[in-house]
Amino acid sequence: MSTLYRNYRPEKFSDILGQNHIKVSLQNEVASEAISQAYLFSGPRAVGKTTMARILAKAVNCLNRKEGQCEPCGKCEACISIKEGKNLEVVEIDAASNTGVDNVRENIISFARVNPSQAKFKVFIIDEVHMLSISAFNALLKIIEEPPQYVIFILCTTEIHKVPGTIISRCQRFDFKKINNSDIVKKLEMICDQEKVEVDKKVLQSIAKESAGHLRDAESLLGQIISLDEKKIDVETAELVLPRSRFNEAIDFLIVLNSKETGKALEIINHLSEEGVDLKSFIDEVILILRKLLLNFAQVGLAEKLGLDFGEEIELKINQLQKESSPDIALNILSKVLKANQEKNYLLPQLPLELVIIDWCLSKNYWQKNEDSIDQTPNKSSESSSQAKNEEPEEKKEKNVSASVANIDCQKVKELWPEFLVKIKKYNHSLSFILQNCKPGNLNNGELSLEFKYRFHQDRAQNNSVKPIIEKTLSEVFASTVKINPILNEDMEILEDDKKEERKEEEEVEESSEQKSSADNIIKTFGGQIAS
């Protein structure tokens, strides 16, 4: 079972997983008989470079392939001998073991001068070509520059940067990519059917994740699991070979963290710790999910293009989390988790993640909210009673403000806008910057329209954690209940002069507020009043 990757190696172009951009080009070249004489296959290990080279060698030498066709028949003498490694016209060379110039001269240059006797083309497949010495590359360069018409070179490498530019420029280059998880799972399901073994799909998805886009690794892992000699393999059985995936717990953790459910988040981490889970590995899985989330925010479909596929169950949860989160939240959490990943605590392994939870969930606004609630509770001390009496007029004023509904024209709104920007900065400095670049309209029946040029700014203003802050601050400035209606206007122009004027007015309001605050502090300390 350990040789599954050999038993199920693709035998024609259509069998190869992924690499469609390469398959189509080679199929067209073979079908039109427009074969290049030097190819360079570069990319990660175990993604099909050598397999593609062998199939190309079979296709150009197939005895039964008709004009206009591209696939080798797999049944003729040439196809069978190439598959078995017995065809004398197809030479595979491991450059890692044959690095010197003498090997290039003896095994390649000398042999290339002899016409093929059993096939149409002599094909040289040089694996790990980057391992050749400089003198060997120089010797190879001459034959690649002016090869006989019957010779084809296929150079394979995992480290393209080590191949001289003179070689690269004389080859038709194809860059291979890692294989996405869904394609790997399909191949593993096919193997299981052929081997008549029932394997839980979650196990196959775990194998695909563990292989990280390398098909041969996935097939080797499946071989180890099948060798357990079980006809039906579930998740629990597979854990004898595979480290258990915790992506479900990781996404559940991020969901409760996003909604700031402190208790639930702490319970998940401590439950994993009690089970003996390696929390470092768990953090790695959390980071992978956050990375996919940010890539999804950056561009739709980008994560899939980069091969980030966690299986149907996890993908549905990630999509739900994306709807409830935002780029700044995901980025903030990721920065905290990355910091936790660098911390070491041998006594309490869960402590770094607990600190992330406390830091994120119990933010400054949380503590301020609780302090306010404490201040409003009855207190027997005379100082608290006095403070409560002093705050009564303010509370009544706020109640009267919240009860009113305003109608204010655009000009008046613009006059009060700098004061609003100063106040909102106390809650969130970056939010102040976003609101500097929006255009407020009329305040009608307590609803203020805000025009934004960029969708990201509009989404930020509509965020459930941001919108109440904006509305509360506007209500204070306009002395009435204010609700906002963020509108996207991509044609809106942001004039530099207007921005400078807004900054100037904002600074004047801020300076006035600071002076007033300083005066109030002096009066409170020394007593007295301001003379008019």
C-alpha positions as CSV (number, residue, x, y, z in Angstrom):
1,M,0.0,0.0,0.0
2,S,3.0,2.3,0.4
3,T,3.3,2.6,-3.4
4,L,-0.1,3.9,-4.1
5,Y,1.4,6.9,-5.9
6,R,3.1,4.6,-8.3
7,N,0.1,2.3,-8.9
8,Y,-2.2,5.3,-9.6
9,R,0.3,7.5,-11.5
10,P,-1.5,9.3,-14.4
11,E,-1.0,7.7,-17.9
12,K,-2.4,10.5,-20.1
13,F,-2.9,14.2,-20.0
14,S,-6.5,14.0,-18.9
15,D,-5.6,12.0,-15.8
16,I,-3.4,14.8,-14.4
17,L,-4.9,16.8,-11.5
18,G,-4.9,20.6,-11.9
19,Q,-2.2,22.2,-14.1
20,N,-4.8,22.9,-16.8
21,H,-2.8,25.9,-18.2
22,I,0.0,23.5,-18.9
23,K,-2.0,20.5,-20.1
24,V,-3.9,22.6,-22.7
25,S,-0.7,24.0,-24.2
26,L,1.1,20.7,-24.4
27,Q,-2.0,18.9,-25.8
28,N,-2.3,21.6,-28.6
29,E,1.4,21.3,-29.4
30,V,1.2,17.5,-29.7
31,A,-2.0,17.5,-31.7
32,S,-0.5,20.1,-34.2
33,E,3.0,18.4,-34.2
34,A,4.5,21.8,-33.1
35,I,6.8,20.2,-30.5
36,S,9.4,22.4,-28.9
37,Q,12.9,20.9,-28.5
38,A,13.4,22.1,-24.9
39,Y,10.9,22.4,-22.0
40,L,11.5,23.6,-18.5
41,F,9.0,22.4,-15.8
42,S,9.4,24.3,-12.6
43,G,7.3,24.3,-9.4
44,P,6.9,22.7,-5.9
45,R,7.7,19.0,-5.4
46,A,5.1,16.3,-5.8
47,V,2.8,18.2,-8.1
48,G,3.3,16.2,-11.4
49,K,6.4,17.6,-13.2
50,T,8.1,14.3,-13.9
51,T,4.7,12.6,-14.6
52,M,3.9,15.3,-17.2
53,A,7.3,14.8,-18.8
54,R,6.7,11.1,-19.1
55,I,3.3,11.5,-20.6
56,L,4.7,14.1,-23.1
57,A,7.4,11.5,-24.0
58,K,4.8,8.9,-24.6
59,A,2.5,11.2,-26.6
60,V,5.3,12.2,-29.1
61,N,6.4,8.6,-29.5
62,C,3.0,6.8,-29.5
63,L,2.7,4.4,-32.4
64,N,-1.1,4.5,-32.5
65,R,-1.7,8.2,-32.1
66,K,-3.4,9.6,-35.1
67,E,-3.0,13.0,-36.7
68,G,-4.8,15.7,-34.7
69,Q,-4.8,13.6,-31.5
70,C,-2.9,14.4,-28.4
71,E,-3.3,11.5,-25.9
72,P,-1.0,8.5,-26.0
73,C,-2.8,5.2,-26.5
74,G,-1.1,3.5,-23.5
75,K,-1.2,0.1,-25.4
76,C,1.4,0.2,-28.1
77,E,5.0,-1.1,-27.6
78,A,6.4,2.5,-27.2
79,C,3.9,3.5,-24.5
80,I,4.3,0.3,-22.5
81,S,8.1,0.4,-22.6
82,I,8.2,4.1,-21.5
83,K,5.8,3.3,-18.7
84,E,8.0,0.4,-17.5
85,G,11.2,2.5,-17.9
86,K,12.6,0.2,-20.6
87,N,12.5,2.4,-23.6
88,L,16.1,3.2,-24.7
89,E,15.1,6.4,-26.4
90,V,13.6,8.0,-23.3
91,V,16.4,8.7,-20.8
92,E,15.7,9.9,-17.3
93,I,18.7,11.5,-15.5
94,D,18.8,12.5,-11.8
95,A,20.9,15.6,-11.8
96,A,21.3,15.4,-8.1
97,S,23.4,12.3,-8.5
98,N,25.0,13.3,-11.8
99,T,26.2,16.9,-11.3
100,G,29.5,16.8,-13.2
101,V,30.3,17.8,-16.7
102,D,31.5,14.3,-17.6
103,N,28.1,12.9,-17.0
104,V,26.5,15.5,-19.3
105,R,29.0,14.7,-22.0
106,E,28.7,10.9,-21.8
107,N,25.0,10.4,-20.9
108,I,23.5,13.3,-22.9
109,I,25.7,14.9,-25.6
110,S,27.2,11.6,-26.9
111,F,23.9,9.7,-26.9
112,A,22.0,12.7,-28.5
113,R,24.2,12.3,-31.6
114,V,22.9,8.8,-32.3
115,N,19.6,8.6,-34.3
116,P,16.7,6.9,-32.5
117,S,16.1,3.3,-33.6
118,Q,12.9,2.4,-31.6
119,A,11.0,5.7,-31.5
120,K,10.5,9.0,-33.4
121,F,12.1,11.2,-30.7
122,K,14.9,10.8,-28.2
123,V,13.6,12.4,-25.0
124,F,16.0,13.4,-22.2
125,I,14.1,14.0,-18.8
126,I,16.6,15.7,-16.4
127,D,15.1,15.8,-12.9
128,E,16.4,18.4,-10.3
129,V,18.3,20.1,-13.1
130,H,19.3,23.0,-10.8
131,M,21.8,20.6,-9.1
132,L,24.1,20.5,-12.1
133,S,27.5,22.3,-11.8
134,I,28.3,25.5,-13.8
135,S,30.6,23.5,-16.1
136,A,27.8,20.9,-16.7
137,F,25.3,23.7,-17.5
138,N,27.8,25.2,-19.9
139,A,28.2,21.8,-21.7
140,L,24.4,21.3,-21.7
141,L,23.8,24.8,-23.1
142,K,25.5,24.0,-26.5
143,I,23.4,21.0,-27.2
144,I,20.2,22.8,-26.1
145,E,21.0,25.7,-28.4
146,E,21.4,23.5,-31.5
147,P,19.8,20.1,-30.8
148,P,19.2,17.5,-33.5
149,Q,15.6,17.6,-34.8
150,Y,14.9,14.2,-33.2
151,V,15.9,15.3,-29.6
152,I,13.6,16.8,-27.0
153,F,14.9,18.0,-23.6
154,I,12.5,18.2,-20.6
155,L,14.2,19.9,-17.6
156,C,12.5,19.6,-14.2
157,T,13.3,21.7,-11.1
158,T,12.0,22.8,-7.8
159,E,14.4,25.8,-7.6
160,I,14.1,27.8,-10.8
161,H,16.3,30.6,-9.3
162,K,19.3,28.2,-9.4
163,V,19.0,27.6,-13.2
164,P,21.1,29.9,-15.3
165,G,19.3,32.5,-17.4
166,T,21.0,31.2,-20.5
167,I,19.3,27.8,-20.1
168,I,15.9,29.3,-19.1
169,S,15.9,31.6,-22.2
170,R,16.3,28.6,-24.6
171,C,13.4,26.6,-23.0
172,Q,9.7,26.8,-23.2
173,R,8.9,27.3,-19.5
174,F,5.9,26.0,-17.6
175,D,5.3,26.8,-13.9
176,F,3.5,24.1,-12.0
177,K,1.2,25.0,-9.0
178,K,0.2,23.2,-5.9
179,I,-2.9,21.1,-6.3
180,N,-6.1,22.3,-4.5
181,N,-7.6,20.2,-1.8
182,S,-10.9,19.4,-3.6
183,D,-9.0,17.9,-6.5
184,I,-6.8,15.8,-4.1
185,V,-9.9,14.6,-2.3
186,K,-11.4,13.4,-5.7
187,K,-8.3,11.5,-6.5
188,L,-8.2,9.9,-3.1
189,E,-11.9,8.9,-3.4
190,M,-11.1,7.2,-6.7
191,I,-8.2,5.3,-5.2
192,C,-10.4,4.1,-2.3
193,D,-13.0,2.9,-4.8
194,Q,-10.4,0.9,-6.6
195,E,-8.9,-0.5,-3.4
196,K,-12.5,-1.3,-2.1
197,V,-11.9,0.5,1.1
198,E,-14.5,2.8,2.7
199,V,-12.8,6.0,4.2
200,D,-14.7,8.8,5.9
201,K,-14.7,11.9,3.7
202,K,-13.5,14.0,6.7
203,V,-10.4,11.7,6.8
204,L,-9.8,12.4,3.1
205,Q,-10.2,16.1,3.7
206,S,-7.7,15.9,6.6
207,I,-5.2,14.1,4.4
208,A,-5.6,16.8,1.7
209,K,-5.0,19.6,4.3
210,E,-2.0,17.7,5.8
211,S,-0.4,17.2,2.3
212,A,-0.5,21.0,1.6
213,G,-1.1,20.6,-2.1
214,H,1.4,17.8,-2.7
215,L,-0.4,14.9,-4.3
216,R,2.3,12.3,-3.8
217,D,2.3,13.1,0.0
218,A,-1.5,12.7,0.1
219,E,-1.3,9.3,-1.7
220,S,1.4,8.1,0.7
221,L,-0.6,9.1,3.8
222,L,-3.7,7.3,2.3
223,G,-1.5,4.3,1.8
224,Q,-0.4,4.3,5.5
225,I,-4.1,4.5,6.6
226,I,-5.2,1.7,4.3
227,S,-2.4,-0.4,5.6
228,L,-4.2,-0.4,9.0
229,D,-6.1,-3.3,7.3
230,E,-9.5,-1.9,8.1
231,K,-12.3,-2.1,5.5
232,K,-14.0,1.0,7.0
233,I,-11.9,3.8,8.3
234,D,-13.4,6.6,10.4
235,V,-11.8,9.7,11.9
236,E,-10.9,8.0,15.1
237,T,-9.1,5.1,13.3
238,A,-7.2,7.6,11.0
239,E,-5.9,9.4,14.1
240,L,-3.5,6.5,14.6
241,V,-1.6,7.9,11.5
242,L,-2.9,11.5,11.1
243,P,-2.6,14.3,13.6
244,R,-6.2,15.2,14.4
245,S,-7.4,18.4,12.6
246,R,-8.9,21.1,14.8
247,F,-10.2,23.4,12.1
248,N,-13.8,23.0,13.4
249,E,-12.7,24.1,16.9
250,A,-10.6,26.9,15.3
251,I,-13.5,28.4,13.3
252,D,-15.8,28.0,16.3
253,F,-13.2,29.9,18.4
254,L,-13.1,32.7,15.9
255,I,-16.8,33.0,15.7
256,V,-17.2,33.5,19.4
257,L,-14.1,35.8,19.5
258,N,-15.6,37.9,16.7
259,S,-18.8,38.4,18.7
260,K,-16.7,39.0,21.9
261,E,-18.3,36.1,23.8
262,T,-15.5,36.0,26.4
263,G,-16.7,33.0,28.4
264,K,-17.3,30.7,25.5
265,A,-13.9,31.6,24.0
266,L,-12.2,30.8,27.2
267,E,-14.1,27.5,27.6
268,I,-13.0,26.4,24.1
269,I,-9.3,27.0,24.8
270,N,-9.4,25.3,28.2
271,H,-11.3,22.3,26.9
272,L,-8.7,21.8,24.2
273,S,-5.9,22.2,26.8
274,E,-7.6,19.6,29.1
275,E,-7.8,17.1,26.1
276,G,-4.0,17.5,25.7
277,V,-4.3,19.3,22.3
278,D,-1.1,20.9,21.0
279,L,-2.2,24.6,21.2
280,K,0.7,25.7,19.0
281,S,-0.8,23.6,16.2
282,F,-4.2,24.9,17.0
283,I,-2.9,28.5,16.7
284,D,-1.5,27.6,13.3
285,E,-4.9,26.5,12.2
286,V,-6.5,29.7,13.5
287,I,-3.9,31.7,11.6
288,L,-4.7,29.8,8.4
289,I,-8.4,30.6,8.7
290,L,-7.7,34.3,9.4
291,R,-5.4,34.4,6.4
292,K,-8.2,33.0,4.2
293,L,-10.7,35.5,5.7
294,L,-8.4,38.5,4.9
295,L,-7.8,37.2,1.3
296,N,-11.6,36.9,0.8
297,F,-12.0,40.5,2.0
298,A,-9.2,41.6,-0.3
299,Q,-10.6,40.0,-3.5
300,V,-13.4,37.5,-4.1
301,G,-12.1,34.1,-5.1
302,L,-8.4,35.0,-4.4
303,A,-8.1,32.4,-1.6
304,E,-9.4,29.6,-3.9
305,K,-6.9,30.6,-6.6
306,L,-4.1,30.3,-4.0
307,G,-5.3,26.8,-3.0
308,L,-6.8,27.6,0.3
309,D,-9.7,25.1,0.6
310,F,-10.7,23.7,4.0
311,G,-13.6,21.5,2.9
312,E,-17.3,22.1,2.5
313,E,-18.2,22.2,6.2
314,I,-15.5,24.6,7.2
315,E,-16.0,26.8,4.1
316,L,-19.6,27.4,5.1
317,K,-18.6,28.5,8.5
318,I,-15.9,30.8,7.1
319,N,-18.5,32.4,4.8
320,Q,-20.8,33.0,7.7
321,L,-18.0,34.5,9.8
322,Q,-17.0,36.8,6.9
323,K,-20.6,38.2,6.8
324,E,-20.4,39.0,10.5
325,S,-16.8,40.3,10.6
326,S,-14.8,43.0,8.8
327,P,-11.2,43.4,7.5
328,D,-10.1,45.6,10.4
329,I,-11.5,43.1,13.0
330,A,-9.8,40.1,11.2
331,L,-6.5,42.0,10.9
332,N,-6.6,43.0,14.6
333,I,-7.3,39.5,15.8
334,L,-4.6,38.1,13.5
335,S,-2.0,40.5,14.9
336,K,-2.8,39.4,18.4
337,V,-2.8,35.7,17.6
338,L,0.5,36.0,15.8
339,K,1.9,37.7,18.9
340,A,0.5,34.9,21.1
341,N,2.2,32.3,18.7
342,Q,5.6,33.7,19.7
343,E,4.9,33.5,23.5
344,K,6.1,30.4,25.5
345,N,4.5,29.3,28.7
346,Y,5.4,25.8,29.8
347,L,3.3,26.1,33.0
348,L,0.1,27.2,31.3
349,P,0.2,26.6,27.5
350,Q,-3.3,28.1,27.2
351,L,-2.3,31.4,28.8
352,P,-1.1,33.2,25.5
353,L,-4.5,32.5,23.9
354,E,-6.4,33.5,27.1
355,L,-4.5,36.8,26.9
356,V,-5.7,37.3,23.3
357,I,-9.3,36.7,24.4
358,I,-9.1,39.1,27.4
359,D,-7.3,41.8,25.3
360,W,-9.8,41.5,22.4
361,C,-13.1,41.0,24.3
362,L,-12.6,43.2,27.3
363,S,-11.6,46.3,25.5
364,K,-11.4,49.9,26.8
365,N,-15.0,50.5,25.8
366,Y,-16.0,47.4,27.9
367,W,-14.3,48.7,31.0
368,Q,-15.7,52.2,30.5
369,K,-19.2,50.8,30.1
370,N,-18.9,48.9,33.4
371,E,-17.4,52.0,35.2
372,D,-20.3,54.0,34.0
373,S,-22.8,51.4,35.4
374,I,-20.9,51.4,38.7
375,D,-21.0,55.2,38.9
376,Q,-24.8,55.2,38.4
377,T,-25.4,52.8,41.4
378,P,-26.4,54.3,44.8
379,N,-23.5,55.1,47.1
380,K,-23.7,56.0,50.8
381,S,-20.7,58.3,50.7
382,S,-21.4,62.0,50.6
383,E,-18.9,62.5,47.8
384,S,-20.8,60.1,45.5
385,S,-24.1,61.6,46.5
386,S,-22.8,65.0,45.6
387,Q,-21.5,63.8,42.3
388,A,-24.9,62.1,41.5
389,K,-26.7,65.4,42.2
390,N,-24.3,67.3,39.9
391,E,-24.9,64.8,37.2
392,E,-28.7,64.9,37.4
393,P,-29.1,68.0,35.2
394,E,-26.8,66.4,32.6
395,E,-28.8,63.2,32.6
396,K,-32.1,65.2,32.2
397,K,-30.5,67.1,29.4
398,E,-29.4,63.9,27.6
399,K,-33.0,62.5,28.0
400,N,-34.4,65.6,26.5
401,V,-31.9,65.4,23.7
402,S,-32.7,61.8,22.9
403,A,-36.4,62.5,22.9
404,S,-36.2,65.2,20.2
405,V,-36.0,64.7,16.4
406,A,-34.2,67.3,14.3
407,N,-34.5,68.8,10.9
408,I,-31.3,70.7,10.1
409,D,-30.1,72.0,6.7
410,C,-26.9,71.0,5.0
411,Q,-25.1,74.3,5.8
412,K,-25.8,74.0,9.5
413,V,-24.6,70.3,9.5
414,K,-21.4,71.4,7.7
415,E,-20.8,74.1,10.4
416,L,-21.1,71.5,13.2
417,W,-19.2,68.8,11.4
418,P,-15.7,69.8,12.7
419,E,-16.9,69.6,16.3
420,F,-18.2,66.1,15.6
421,L,-14.9,65.0,14.0
422,V,-13.1,66.1,17.2
423,K,-15.4,64.2,19.5
424,I,-15.4,61.0,17.4
425,K,-11.6,60.9,17.4
426,K,-11.8,60.2,21.2
427,Y,-13.5,56.9,20.4
428,N,-11.5,55.9,17.4
429,H,-8.8,57.9,15.6
430,S,-9.0,55.9,12.3
431,L,-12.8,56.3,12.3
432,S,-12.3,60.1,12.4
433,F,-10.1,59.9,9.3
434,I,-12.8,57.9,7.4
435,L,-15.5,60.4,8.3
436,Q,-13.3,63.3,7.1
437,N,-13.7,61.9,3.6
438,C,-17.4,61.6,3.6
439,K,-20.0,64.2,2.6
440,P,-22.9,64.8,5.1
441,G,-26.2,65.8,3.7
442,N,-29.4,67.3,5.3
443,L,-30.7,66.1,8.6
444,N,-34.3,65.2,8.0
445,N,-36.5,63.7,10.7
446,G,-33.5,62.7,12.7
447,E,-31.8,60.8,9.8
448,L,-28.5,62.1,8.4
449,S,-27.3,60.9,5.0
450,L,-23.5,60.3,4.7
451,E,-22.0,59.9,1.2
452,F,-18.8,57.8,0.9
453,K,-16.7,57.4,-2.2
454,Y,-15.4,53.9,-1.2
455,R,-17.4,50.9,-0.4
456,F,-15.0,49.9,2.4
457,H,-15.7,53.2,4.2
458,Q,-19.4,52.7,3.7
459,D,-19.2,49.2,5.1
460,R,-17.2,50.4,8.1
461,A,-19.8,53.0,8.9
462,Q,-22.6,50.4,8.8
463,N,-20.7,48.0,11.0
464,N,-22.7,47.0,14.1
465,S,-19.9,48.0,16.5
466,V,-19.2,51.3,14.7
467,K,-22.6,52.7,13.7
468,P,-23.9,53.2,17.4
469,I,-20.7,55.2,18.2
470,I,-21.3,57.5,15.2
471,E,-25.0,58.0,16.0
472,K,-24.3,58.7,19.7
473,T,-21.7,61.3,19.0
474,L,-23.9,63.0,16.4
475,S,-26.8,63.1,18.9
476,E,-24.5,64.9,21.3
477,V,-23.4,67.5,18.8
478,F,-26.8,68.2,17.2
479,A,-28.7,68.0,20.5
480,S,-31.2,65.5,19.1
481,T,-31.6,61.9,18.2
482,V,-29.6,61.2,15.0
483,K,-29.6,58.0,12.9
484,I,-27.3,57.7,9.9
485,N,-27.8,56.4,6.4
486,P,-24.4,55.6,4.8
487,I,-24.6,55.9,0.9
488,L,-22.1,54.9,-1.7
489,N,-21.3,57.5,-4.3
490,E,-18.2,56.5,-6.3
491,D,-18.4,59.7,-8.4
492,M,-18.0,61.9,-5.4
493,E,-14.9,64.1,-5.6
494,I,-12.8,64.8,-2.5
495,L,-11.4,68.3,-2.9
496,E,-8.0,68.9,-1.4
497,D,-9.0,72.5,-0.4
498,D,-12.1,71.3,1.4
499,K,-10.0,68.7,3.3
500,K,-7.5,71.4,4.4
501,E,-10.3,73.7,5.5
502,E,-11.9,70.8,7.5
503,R,-8.7,70.0,9.2
504,K,-8.2,73.7,10.1
505,E,-11.7,74.0,11.6
506,E,-11.2,70.7,13.4
507,E,-8.0,71.9,15.0
508,E,-9.6,75.2,16.1
509,V,-12.5,73.4,17.7
510,E,-10.1,70.9,19.3
511,E,-8.0,73.8,20.7
512,S,-11.1,75.6,22.0
513,S,-12.2,72.3,23.7
514,E,-8.8,71.8,25.3
515,Q,-8.8,75.4,26.6
516,K,-12.2,75.1,28.1
517,S,-11.3,71.8,29.7
518,S,-8.2,73.4,31.3
519,A,-10.2,76.3,32.6
520,D,-12.7,73.9,34.2
521,N,-10.0,72.0,35.9
522,I,-8.5,75.1,37.4
523,I,-11.8,76.3,38.7
524,K,-12.6,72.9,40.2
525,T,-9.2,72.8,41.9
526,F,-9.0,76.4,43.3
527,G,-12.6,77.4,43.4
528,G,-14.1,80.6,41.9
529,Q,-15.7,81.5,38.7
530,I,-14.9,82.9,35.2
531,A,-15.5,86.7,35.1
532,S,-17.4,87.8,32.1
